[in-house]
Amino acid sequence: MSIIDGVAAVENFWARVWGARAPEAVDELVHEDFVIVNAGSEIPAEPRSKPGWRAF
């Protein structure tokens, strides 16, 4: 994936999940092996856990 494609993917994620407040979009956008990196720490995420995405 190019840098431009990566930026577009992240912008699409933010718009569809956070901007539209539609956690169901996570099913389509996030791979099951997704890991959140926050302040240098890796946090394994269960992408299908919509309550978890609402709280994040």
N, C-alpha and C positions, 0 to 999 in steps of 0.2 A: 504494500500500500504506500503510495506516495504521501509526502507531507500534506499536500493540498487535499488529497482524498481523506486523510486522517482528520484534518481540520473540519472538512465538510461532514464527516461522520459524527464528530463530537457536537458540532453545531446542530445537526439534525436531532441528535439525542436530547440535547438541552431544550430545543424547541418543542419536541413531541412529548417528552416525559415531564419536564419541569414547567415549561412555558404553557403547555396545554393542560397541565395537571392531569395527565393521562398515564398512570403507572402501567396500564395494560400494554402500552407500547414497548415495555421492557421485553416482553415475550418475543417480539420481532427483532429488536435491536441489540440485545445483549447475549453473548455466548455463555454457555453453562460454566465455563472455566474463568469467567471474569474475575478480576481482582481489583479492588479499589486501592489506590495509593494515596495516603493522606499524611502529610508531613513526614514523608520518607518511610512510613510504615505500610506494609502490605496487609490488606484486610480482605480475606476471601469472602466473596459475596454469593449468596444464593439468588441468581438473577430472577428466578420465578417467584420470589417472595415479595409480592407487591406491598404488603404491610411494611416490610423492611425498607423498600424504596420510598414509601410515603414518609417514613421517619427520618430518612437520610438527609 
